[in-house]
Amino acid sequence: MASPTRILFIGIDSADKDLILQWSSMGLLPTFSHLLEQSAWGVTTTPVGFYVGAVWPSFATGVSAARHGRYNFSQLRTGTYETYRHNSFDLEGERFWDVLSSAGKRVAIIDVPLTPPSERLNGMQITDWGVHKANKQDVFHAYPVRLASEVEAEFGKNPIPRCNDIERTPEGFQQFVEAMIARTNSKEKLSTKYLRQGPWDLFLTVFTEPHCVGHQCWHLHDSRHADHDPLLAASLGDPLLAGYRALDASIGRLISEVDKDSYVFVYSSHGMGPQDGVNSFLERILLRLDHHDAAKRPTPASSSLADRLARKLRTYARSPELLWWRFRKFLDPGLEFPVPDFAAVTLHVEDRRYFMLSNNDACGAIRINVVGREPRGKVSMGEQYEQVCQQLVQDLKAIVYVETGEPVVKEVLRTSHHYQGHHLADLPDLIVEWNRKESPRSIESAKIGRLHNAYSGVRTGDHKPEGIVFVTGPGVSSGAISQPISALDFAPTLARLLNVHWPGAEGACMPCIQKAITASALEPLDSRQEGQQTRNT
């Protein structure tokens, strides 16, 4: 019997749209092939420059990182040179399921990445049960609380809570892929169980396995990758295709659980491609550029031994456990260094005009060392700030790949041109969009000389910005959607579809849904309210 569900929303974390389209056209993904024929579908866009760390928080809140505050797992604590690990509980802004719940709608929310559990819902929620990277390893939350023990008893725990730690042998990769397919099947069964406990106004569940498999197994899928092993690939097959086919089947079975009057969304947040390691150049680029111009400026006094000692003492004051380890190390020379939290570190950048901030590997992020904003700022806001930014853009665009002579940098974006909100000052000042190439070995320019690729991570796949969405339901016309759909558009779209006013969202209702609503008997919102739901361009 079909579940009486108004909206079934199936999210997918980082399944590549190009692979979905390619394999659907080949008949390898029958569910997606059917969706291409029967749904309204189109390309989706993600937060500029921050599409790895901010896409799901922006999806959930309907606002940008400048308002919800999350752009990466490691962020600078404004007013210091300290970084901290951004906790999902730090996320600001209402999630749309809280808004819908407060309006009396019954909702079920399962595993939306990088979002915190809600305190109360008219319905249920499971958070961090089977995701790419939980807020805290091996910890998941549920509401009502009793659900946690119920879920664990029936479906167990995440078999691979941290995919970077897998064993990189033929057997290890085989076990990993099997575990990801098993988790896909478990997510389907878990979702089906609670979907059948409707009626639901909104049932939202997210599969995250393509994210993990894409990071770890891209070299087994892509024969052009520098780490491609033909023998291993031949013995294992294509892990991405195997994972996508399992996902395709699970999505098809979930869709069959709802009736023809339900609205169905299938949304992949952003894509996946080869990891090229190009972002590993950025910190060395910035150091060399700043050093190149150092002769034009006085030597900073902070390079003195006294200041270096002072910085070391401040580090110990903030991390007494490190001082305690050094004392124990003196007594026991064989004592191993404690594993650090690389998200929370002290940046020794007091003497620099600009420095790199962590932003995953997809886009580079640069912070200008601004007087009055940073503790020991070197660049004054105004004319000097503009000059430094303009020179950086010019210098970055002058860098080329040694092998081809092509530019390394596609574009350098000013964050303030794309974002507005009370967290704007917490974001990087500049975003570097790389002209990404397959396994670049070296780069050079007149100012930086020649640098060699220093990427040392284990991931062979990395993110691409575009996603894809499929929509079916009463009044929704099939065919390609002409304009890209923003990640910010889903919150107001779902609210509008359930006739709930939400003036705080920055996105806009998707045109295919607005058209379906207009043609239906759904009571329209007040025209003044509807006019407030406009896209943030």
JOMOVEN-V357490 format. One record per pair of residues at least 24 apart in sequence whose ideal C-beta (glycine too) atoms are under 10 Angstrom apart, sorted by the first residue. I is the first residue (numbers start at 1). J is the second residue. If there is no record, write none. Layout:
i;j
I;J
I;J
This chain:
i;j
1;196
1;257
1;259
2;196
2;198
2;256
2;257
2;258
2;259
2;260
2;261
2;262
3;192
3;194
3;195
3;196
3;197
3;198
3;199
3;200
3;203
3;254
3;257
3;258
3;259
3;262
4;198
4;199
4;200
4;201
4;258
4;259
4;261
4;262
5;106
5;108
5;195
5;196
5;198
5;199
5;200
5;201
5;202
5;203
5;257
5;258
5;259
5;261
5;262
5;263
5;264
6;105
6;106
6;198
6;199
6;200
6;201
6;202
6;203
6;258
6;261
6;262
6;263
6;473
6;494
6;497
6;498
7;100
7;105
7;107
7;200
7;201
7;202
7;203
7;204
7;258
7;262
7;263
7;264
7;265
7;473
7;493
7;494
7;497
7;498
8;108
8;191
8;195
8;198
8;200
8;202
8;203
8;204
8;205
8;254
8;255
8;257
8;258
8;262
8;263
8;264
8;265
8;266
8;472
8;473
9;108
9;109
9;112
9;202
9;203
9;204
9;205
9;206
9;263
9;264
9;265
9;266
9;267
9;471
9;490
9;493
9;494
10;188
10;191
10;203
10;204
10;205
10;206
10;207
10;247
10;250
10;251
10;254
10;255
10;264
10;265
10;266
10;267
10;268
10;470
11;56
11;59
11;110
11;111
11;112
11;113
11;204
11;205
11;206
11;207
11;208
11;265
11;266
11;267
11;268
11;269
11;467
11;469
11;490
12;206
12;207
12;208
12;209
12;210
12;211
12;244
12;247
12;251
12;266
12;267
12;268
12;269
12;270
12;467
12;468
12;469
13;55
13;56
13;111
13;112
13;113
13;114
13;131
13;132
13;133
13;206
13;207
13;208
13;209
13;210
13;211
13;212
13;214
13;267
13;268
13;269
13;270
13;467
14;52
14;55
14;113
14;132
14;208
14;209
14;210
14;211
14;212
14;213
14;214
14;215
14;268
14;269
14;270
14;271
14;272
14;461
14;462
14;463
14;464
14;467
15;207
15;208
15;209
15;210
15;211
15;213
15;214
15;240
15;243
15;244
15;247
15;248
15;266
15;267
15;268
15;269
15;270
15;271
15;272
15;467
15;468
16;210
16;214
16;218
16;221
16;240
16;244
16;268
16;270
16;271
16;272
16;273
16;461
16;463
16;464
16;466
16;467
16;468
17;41
17;42
17;43
17;44
17;268
17;270
17;271
17;272
17;464
17;466
17;467
17;468
17;469
18;271
18;272
18;273
18;464
18;466
18;468
19;210
19;214
19;221
19;238
19;240
19;241
19;244
19;268
19;271
19;272
19;273
20;210
20;244
20;247
20;248
20;266
20;268
20;271
20;467
20;468
20;470
21;468
23;238
23;240
23;241
23;244
23;245
23;248
24;244
24;248
28;241
28;244
28;245
28;248
29;241
29;244
29;245
29;247
29;248
29;249
29;251
29;252
30;245
30;248
30;249
30;252
31;245
31;247
31;248
31;249
31;250
31;251
31;252
31;253
31;254
31;255
31;256
31;266
31;470
32;244
32;247
32;248
32;251
32;252
32;266
32;268
32;468
32;470
33;248
34;248
34;252
34;255
34;470
34;472
35;248
35;251
35;252
35;255
35;264
35;266
35;468
35;469
35;470
35;471
35;472
35;478
36;468
36;470
36;478
36;479
36;480
37;478
37;479
38;470
38;472
38;476
38;478
38;479
39;264
39;265
39;266
39;469
39;470
39;471
39;472
39;473
39;476
39;477
39;478
39;479
39;481
39;512
40;469
40;470
40;471
40;472
40;473
40;476
40;477
40;478
40;479
40;480
40;481
40;485
40;510
40;511
40;512
40;513
40;515
40;516
41;266
41;468
41;469
41;470
41;471
41;472
41;478
41;479
41;480
41;481
41;485
41;512
42;467
42;468
42;469
42;470
42;471
42;479
42;480
42;481
42;482
42;483
42;484
42;485
42;510
42;511
42;512
43;466
43;467
43;468
43;469
43;480
43;481
43;482
43;483
43;484
43;485
44;267
44;268
44;269
44;270
44;271
44;465
44;466
44;467
44;468
44;469
44;481
44;484
44;485
44;486
44;487
44;489
44;490
45;270
45;465
45;466
45;467
45;483
45;484
45;485
45;486
45;487
45;488
45;489
46;269
46;270
46;271
46;362
46;463
46;464
46;465
46;466
46;467
46;484
46;486
46;487
46;488
47;71
47;270
47;418
47;419
47;465
47;486
47;487
47;488
48;363
48;413
48;415
48;417
48;418
48;419
48;431
48;433
48;465
49;359
49;362
49;363
49;364
49;365
49;411
49;413
49;415
49;418
49;419
49;427
49;428
49;430
49;431
49;432
49;433
49;465
50;359
50;360
50;362
50;363
50;365
50;415
50;418
50;419
50;427
50;428
50;431
50;465
51;269
51;270
51;271
51;360
51;362
51;363
51;463
51;464
51;465
51;466
51;467
51;487
52;269
52;270
52;359
52;360
52;361
52;362
52;363
52;462
52;463
52;465
53;86
53;114
53;358
53;359
53;360
53;362
53;463
54;114
54;359
54;419
54;427
54;487
55;113
55;114
55;269
55;270
55;463
55;465
55;467
55;487
55;488
56;88
56;91
56;112
56;113
56;114
56;115
56;131
56;206
56;208
56;269
56;270
56;487
57;86
57;88
57;90
57;91
57;92
57;93
57;95
57;112
57;113
57;114
57;115
57;116
57;487
58;93
58;114
58;269
58;486
58;487
58;488
58;490
58;491
58;506
58;507
59;95
59;96
59;112
59;113
59;114
59;115
59;206
59;267
59;269
59;467
59;486
59;487
59;488
59;489
59;490
59;491
59;507
60;91
60;93
60;94
60;95
60;96
60;97
60;98
60;109
60;112
60;113
60;114
60;115
60;116
60;204
60;487
60;490
60;491
61;91
61;92
61;93
61;94
61;95
61;96
61;98
61;99
61;115
61;488
61;491
61;504
61;505
61;506
62;93
62;94
62;95
62;96
62;99
62;486
62;487
62;488
62;489
62;490
62;491
62;492
62;493
62;494
62;495
62;502
62;504
62;505
62;506
62;507
62;508
62;533
62;536
63;92
63;93
63;94
63;421
63;423
63;488
63;491
63;504
63;505
63;506
63;507
63;536
64;93
64;418
64;419
64;420
64;421
64;423
64;424
64;427
64;486
64;487
64;488
64;506
64;507
64;536
65;415
65;418
65;419
65;421
65;423
65;424
65;426
65;427
66;415
66;416
66;418
66;419
66;420
66;421
66;422
66;423
66;424
66;425
66;426
66;427
66;506
66;536
67;92
67;93
67;419
67;420
67;421
67;422
67;423
67;424
67;504
67;506
67;536
68;92
68;93
68;94
68;95
68;115
68;421
68;423
69;93
69;421
69;422
69;423
69;426
69;427
70;114
70;115
70;423
70;426
71;357
71;358
71;359
71;360
71;365
71;415
71;419
71;423
71;426
71;427
71;428
71;431
72;343
72;357
72;358
72;359
72;360
72;365
72;427
72;428
73;114
73;133
73;135
73;342
73;343
73;358
73;359
73;360
74;341
74;342
74;343
74;344
74;345
74;357
74;358
74;359
74;360
75;343
75;344
75;357
75;358
75;359
75;365
75;423
75;426
75;427
75;428
76;347
76;355
76;357
76;358
76;365
76;367
76;374
76;426
76;427
76;428
77;344
77;426
78;367
78;373
78;374
78;423
78;425
78;426
78;427
79;372
79;373
79;374
79;375
79;425
79;426
80;318
80;346
80;347
80;374
80;375
81;311
81;314
81;345
81;346
81;347
81;348
81;349
81;350
81;355
81;367
81;369
81;374
81;375
81;376
82;314
82;315
82;318
82;344
82;345
82;346
82;347
82;375
83;341
83;342
83;343
83;344
83;345
83;346
83;347
83;357
83;358
84;341
84;343
84;344
84;345
85;135
85;341
85;342
85;343
85;344
86;114
86;135
86;343
87;116
87;135
87;136
88;112
88;113
88;114
88;115
88;116
88;117
88;127
88;128
88;134
88;135
88;136
88;141
89;115
89;116
89;117
89;135
89;136
90;116
90;135
91;115
91;116
92;421
92;422
92;423
93;421
93;491
93;504
93;505
94;118
94;491
94;502
94;504
94;505
95;121
95;125
95;491
96;202
96;204
96;490
96;491
96;492
96;493
96;494
96;495
96;498
96;500
96;502
96;504
96;505
97;121
97;122
97;123
97;125
97;202
97;204
97;491
97;494
98;122
98;125
99;491
99;494
99;495
99;498
99;500
99;501
99;502
99;504
99;505
100;201
100;202
100;491
100;494
100;495
100;498
100;500
100;502
101;125
101;201
101;202
101;500
102;500
103;201
103;495
103;498
103;499
103;500
103;501
103;502
104;201
104;498
104;500
105;200
105;201
105;202
105;494
105;495
105;498
105;499
105;500
106;198
106;199
106;200
106;201
106;202
106;203
107;200
107;201
107;202
107;203
107;204
107;494
107;498
108;191
108;194
108;195
108;197
108;198
108;200
108;201
108;202
108;203
108;204
108;205
109;143
109;202
109;203
109;204
109;205
109;206
110;142
110;151
110;187
110;190
110;191
110;194
110;195
110;203
110;204
110;205
110;206
110;207
111;140
111;158
111;187
111;190
111;191
111;204
111;205
111;206
111;207
111;208
112;204
112;205
112;206
112;208
113;206
113;208
113;211
113;269
115;206
116;141
117;141
117;142
117;143
117;145
118;143
119;143
120;144
122;201
123;194
123;197
123;198
123;200
123;201
123;202
123;203
124;194
124;197
124;200
124;203
125;204
126;151
126;155
126;187
126;190
126;191
126;194
126;205
128;158
128;161
129;155
129;156
129;157
129;158
129;183
129;186
129;187
129;190
130;155
130;156
130;157
130;158
130;159
130;160
130;161
130;180
130;183
130;184
130;186
130;187
130;190
130;206
130;207
130;208
130;209
131;158
131;161
131;183
131;187
131;206
131;207
131;208
131;209
131;211
131;212
132;158
132;160
132;161
132;162
132;163
132;206
132;208
132;209
132;210
132;211
132;212
132;213
132;214
132;215
133;161
133;162
133;163
133;164
133;208
133;211
133;212
134;158
134;161
134;162
136;161
137;161
137;162
138;162
147;194
150;193
151;186
151;190
151;193
151;194
154;186
154;189
154;190
154;193
155;183
155;186
155;187
155;189
155;190
155;193
156;182
156;183
156;186
158;183
158;186
158;208
159;183
159;186
160;209
160;212
160;216
162;212
163;208
163;209
163;211
163;212
163;213
163;214
163;215
163;216
163;217
163;458
163;459
164;212
164;215
164;216
164;457
164;458
164;459
165;458
166;212
166;216
166;217
166;458
168;216
168;458
168;460
169;232
170;229
170;231
170;232
170;235
170;236
172;216
173;213
173;216
173;217
173;220
173;229
173;232
173;233
173;235
173;236
173;239
174;232
174;235
174;236
174;237
174;239
176;212
176;213
176;216
176;217
176;239
177;209
177;212
177;213
177;216
177;217
177;220
177;236
177;237
177;238
177;239
177;240
177;242
177;243
177;246
178;239
178;242
179;209
179;212
180;207
180;208
180;209
180;210
180;211
180;212
180;213
180;216
180;217
180;239
180;242
180;243
180;246
180;247
181;209
181;213
181;239
181;242
181;243
181;245
181;246
181;247
181;249
181;250
182;209
182;246
183;207
183;208
183;209
183;212
183;243
183;246
184;208
184;209
184;210
184;213
184;243
184;244
184;245
184;246
184;247
184;248
184;249
184;250
184;251
185;209
185;246
185;247
185;249
185;250
185;253
186;250
187;247
187;250
187;254
188;246
188;247
188;249
188;250
188;251
188;252
188;253
188;254
188;257
189;250
189;253
191;250
191;253
191;254
191;257
192;250
192;253
192;254
192;256
192;257
195;254
195;257
195;258
196;257
198;257
198;258
200;258
200;262
201;494
201;497
201;498
201;500
202;263
202;265
202;494
202;495
202;497
202;498
203;254
203;257
203;258
203;262
204;265
204;267
204;490
204;494
205;254
206;267
206;269
207;243
207;246
207;247
207;250
207;251
207;254
207;268
208;269
209;243
209;244
209;246
209;247
209;250
210;240
210;243
210;244
210;247
210;268
210;269
210;271
210;272
210;461
211;269
211;270
211;272
211;461
211;463
212;243
212;461
213;239
213;240
213;241
213;242
213;243
213;244
213;246
213;247
213;272
213;461
214;239
214;240
214;243
214;244
214;271
214;272
214;273
214;274
214;275
214;459
214;460
214;461
214;462
214;463
214;464
215;272
215;275
215;457
215;458
215;459
215;460
215;461
215;462
215;463
216;458
216;459
216;460
216;461
217;242
217;243
217;459
217;460
217;461
218;272
218;273
218;274
218;275
218;459
218;460
218;461
218;462
219;274
219;275
219;459
219;460
219;461
220;460
220;461
221;272
221;274
221;460
221;461
222;273
222;274
222;438
222;460
222;461
224;274
224;438
224;439
225;273
225;274
225;275
225;276
225;438
225;439
225;460
225;461
226;274
226;275
226;276
226;277
226;438
226;439
226;440
226;441
226;453
226;460
227;274
227;275
227;439
227;460
228;274
228;460
240;272
240;461
251;470
255;470
255;472
258;473
260;472
260;473
260;474
261;473
261;474
262;472
262;473
262;474
263;471
263;472
263;473
263;474
263;475
263;476
263;493
263;494
263;497
263;498
263;513
263;516
264;470
264;471
264;472
264;473
264;476
265;469
265;470
265;471
265;472
265;473
265;490
265;493
265;494
265;497
265;510
265;513
266;468
266;469
266;470
266;471
266;472
267;467
267;468
267;469
267;470
267;471
267;485
267;487
267;490
268;466
268;467
268;468
268;469
268;470
269;463
269;466
269;467
269;468
269;469
269;487
270;362
270;463
270;464
270;465
270;466
270;467
270;468
270;487
271;461
271;462
271;463
271;464
271;465
271;466
271;467
271;468
272;461
272;462
272;463
272;464
273;362
273;436
273;438
273;461
273;462
273;463
273;464
274;436
274;437
274;438
274;439
274;460
274;461
274;462
274;464
275;361
275;362
275;436
275;439
275;455
275;457
275;458
275;459
275;460
275;461
275;462
275;463
276;361
276;434
276;436
276;437
276;438
276;439
276;440
276;453
276;455
276;460
276;462
277;361
277;436
277;439
277;440
277;441
277;453
277;454
277;455
277;456
277;457
277;459
277;462
278;361
278;362
278;364
278;401
278;408
278;409
278;432
278;434
278;435
278;436
278;437
278;439
278;440
278;443
278;453
278;455
278;462
279;356
279;358
279;359
279;360
279;361
279;362
279;363
279;364
279;365
279;432
279;434
279;436
279;455
279;457
279;462
280;361
280;451
280;452
280;453
280;454
280;455
280;456
280;457
281;364
281;399
281;408
281;432
281;434
281;440
281;442
281;443
281;448
281;451
281;452
281;453
281;454
281;455
282;355
282;356
282;357
282;359
282;361
282;363
282;364
282;365
282;366
282;396
282;408
282;409
282;432
282;434
283;355
283;356
283;357
283;364
283;366
283;454
284;356
284;443
284;448
284;451
284;452
284;454
285;356
285;364
285;366
285;392
285;395
285;396
285;399
285;408
285;409
285;432
285;443
285;445
285;447
285;448
285;451
286;349
286;352
286;353
286;354
286;355
286;356
286;364
286;366
286;367
286;392
286;395
286;396
286;432
286;448
287;349
287;352
287;355
287;356
287;448
288;395
288;445
288;447
288;448
288;449
288;451
289;353
289;354
289;391
289;392
289;395
289;396
289;398
289;399
289;445
289;447
289;448
290;349
290;351
290;352
290;353
290;354
290;355
290;369
290;378
290;388
290;392
291;352
291;447
291;448
292;395
292;445
292;446
292;447
292;448
292;449
293;353
293;388
293;391
293;395
293;447
294;351
294;352
294;353
297;353
297;378
299;351
300;350
300;351
300;352
300;376
300;378
301;351
302;348
302;350
302;351
302;376
303;350
303;351
307;350
307;351
307;376
308;348
311;346
311;348
311;350
312;346
312;348
314;346
315;345
315;346
315;348
318;344
318;346
319;344
319;345
319;346
347;374
349;374
349;376
349;378
350;374
350;375
350;376
350;377
350;378
351;376
351;378
352;376
352;378
352;379
353;377
353;378
353;379
353;384
353;385
353;388
353;391
353;392
354;378
354;379
354;388
354;389
354;391
354;392
354;428
354;429
354;430
355;428
356;428
356;432
357;427
357;428
357;429
357;430
358;428
359;427
359;428
359;431
359;432
360;462
360;463
361;434
361;455
361;457
361;459
361;462
361;463
362;433
362;434
362;436
362;462
362;463
362;464
362;465
363;410
363;411
363;413
363;428
363;431
363;432
363;433
363;434
363;463
363;465
364;396
364;409
364;412
364;428
364;430
364;431
364;432
364;433
364;434
365;415
365;427
365;428
365;429
365;430
365;431
365;432
366;392
366;396
366;412
366;415
366;428
366;429
366;430
366;431
366;432
367;415
367;427
367;428
367;429
367;430
368;392
368;428
368;429
368;430
369;429
370;425
370;429
373;425
373;429
379;429
385;429
388;429
388;430
389;414
389;429
389;430
392;429
392;430
392;432
393;430
393;432
394;447
395;445
395;446
395;447
395;448
396;430
396;432
396;445
396;447
396;448
397;435
397;445
398;444
398;445
398;446
398;447
398;448
399;435
399;443
399;444
399;445
399;446
399;447
399;448
399;451
400;435
400;442
400;443
400;444
400;445
401;435
401;437
401;440
401;441
401;442
401;443
401;444
402;440
402;441
402;442
402;443
402;444
402;450
402;451
402;452
403;437
403;439
403;440
403;441
403;442
403;443
404;437
404;440
405;444
406;435
406;437
406;440
407;434
407;435
407;443
407;445
408;432
408;434
408;435
408;436
408;437
408;440
408;443
408;444
408;445
408;451
409;433
409;434
409;435
409;443
410;434
410;435
410;436
411;435
418;536
418;537
419;536
420;506
420;536
421;506
421;536
433;465
436;462
436;464
469;493
469;510
469;512
471;510
471;512
471;513
471;516
472;512
473;497
473;512
473;513
473;516
473;520
474;516
474;517
474;519
474;520
474;521
474;522
475;512
475;513
475;515
475;516
475;517
475;518
475;519
475;520
475;522
476;510
476;512
476;513
476;515
476;516
476;519
477;512
477;515
477;516
477;519
478;512
479;512
481;510
481;511
481;512
482;511
483;510
483;511
485;510
485;511
485;512
486;510
486;535
486;536
486;537
488;535
488;536
489;513
489;533
489;535
491;533
492;530
492;532
492;533
492;534
492;535
493;517
493;533
495;525
495;533
496;522
496;524
496;525
496;529
496;530
496;533
497;522
498;522
499;523
499;524
499;525
500;525
501;525
501;526
501;528
501;529
501;530
501;532
501;533
502;529
502;532
502;533
503;528
503;529
503;530
503;531
503;532
503;533
503;534
504;532
504;533
505;532
505;533
505;534
505;535
505;536
506;533
506;534
506;535
506;536
506;537
507;533
507;534
507;535
507;536
508;533
508;534
508;535
508;536
509;533
509;534
509;535
